[in-house]
Amino acid sequence: QLQLVESGGGLVQPGGSLRLSCAASGSIFSIYTMGWYRQAPGKQRELVAVITTGGSTNYADSVKGRFTISRDNAKKTVYLQMNKLKPEDTALYYCNQNRGGVIYWGQGTQVTVSI
């Protein structure tokens, strides 16, 4: 049984920063690709960033240069450092784990970027 718990969301002004965390339990964390997705009201869930077991990363074009995904295998945690936040970054952010094509999701953490 896998549980993913996101934290770190909140309300920030444009240009501000947040660091999201996703703690995993019930899995061999180090051998699975982890990702961050987000879903804004009225939109489909979209990929934000992924990180492989070897530390290779990929980002959505909209967040390149602003967001950084990282992982700490010892802590079974994946992070998303979010800088220079924009109102369009407002969404519910989910982390996930790709276990050989089977995707597991956390409950999400809300990020709101507003004046």
C-alpha positions in Angstrom: 0.0 0.0 0.0 1.4 3.4 -1.1 0.6 6.7 0.5 1.8 10.0 -0.9 1.2 13.1 1.2 1.9 16.6 -0.2 2.5 19.7 1.8 3.9 23.2 1.5 1.2 24.8 -0.5 -0.2 28.2 0.4 -1.1 31.7 -0.7 1.7 33.8 -2.1 2.1 37.0 -4.1 3.2 37.0 -7.7 7.0 36.6 -7.8 7.1 34.7 -4.5 8.3 31.2 -3.8 7.0 28.0 -2.3 8.6 24.7 -1.7 6.3 21.7 -2.0 7.1 18.4 -0.4 5.7 14.9 -1.0 6.4 12.2 1.5 6.0 8.6 0.4 5.4 5.6 2.5 4.8 2.0 1.7 7.1 1.8 -1.3 10.7 1.3 -2.3 10.9 5.0 -3.2 14.3 5.0 -4.7 13.4 2.8 -7.7 10.5 4.8 -9.0 10.1 7.9 -11.1 8.3 10.7 -9.2 6.4 13.6 -10.6 4.5 16.7 -9.9 1.3 17.6 -11.6 -1.2 20.4 -11.2 -4.8 21.0 -11.9 -6.3 24.4 -12.1 -10.1 25.1 -12.0 -11.7 24.2 -15.3 -8.5 22.6 -16.6 -7.2 19.1 -17.0 -4.4 17.9 -14.8 -1.1 18.6 -16.4 2.5 17.6 -15.9 4.7 20.0 -14.1 7.9 18.1 -13.6 9.3 14.6 -13.3 12.4 13.1 -11.9 13.8 9.7 -12.6 15.5 7.3 -10.2 18.8 8.6 -11.6 17.9 12.2 -11.0 17.1 13.1 -14.6 14.5 15.8 -14.8 11.9 17.1 -17.2 9.7 20.2 -16.9 6.7 21.7 -18.6 7.7 24.6 -20.8 5.6 26.9 -18.6 7.7 26.3 -15.5 11.2 25.9 -17.0 13.7 28.1 -15.3 11.4 28.8 -12.4 10.6 25.4 -10.8 13.1 22.7 -9.7 12.2 19.1 -8.8 14.4 17.1 -6.6 14.3 14.0 -4.5 15.8 12.7 -1.3 15.6 8.9 -1.4 16.7 8.5 2.2 13.7 10.6 3.3 11.4 9.1 0.6 10.5 12.6 -0.3 10.2 14.6 -3.6 10.3 18.3 -3.6 9.2 21.1 -6.0 10.9 24.4 -5.5 8.7 27.0 -7.1 10.2 30.5 -7.7 8.9 33.5 -9.5 5.4 32.3 -9.1 2.7 33.6 -11.4 -1.1 33.8 -11.0 -1.4 31.1 -13.7 0.5 28.8 -11.4 -2.5 28.7 -9.2 -3.6 25.1 -9.0 -3.9 22.0 -6.8 -0.5 20.3 -7.0 -0.2 16.6 -6.8 2.8 14.4 -6.6 2.8 10.9 -8.1 4.8 7.8 -8.3 5.1 5.8 -11.5 5.4 2.1 -10.6 6.0 0.5 -13.9 3.2 2.4 -15.6 0.8 2.3 -12.7 0.4 5.8 -11.3 -0.3 6.6 -7.7 -1.5 10.0 -6.6 -1.4 12.0 -3.4 -4.3 14.1 -2.2 -2.8 17.4 -3.4 -1.7 20.7 -1.9 -3.2 24.0 -3.0 -1.0 26.7 -4.4 -2.6 30.1 -4.9 -0.7 33.0 -6.4 -2.6 36.2 -6.0 -2.1 39.9 -5.0 
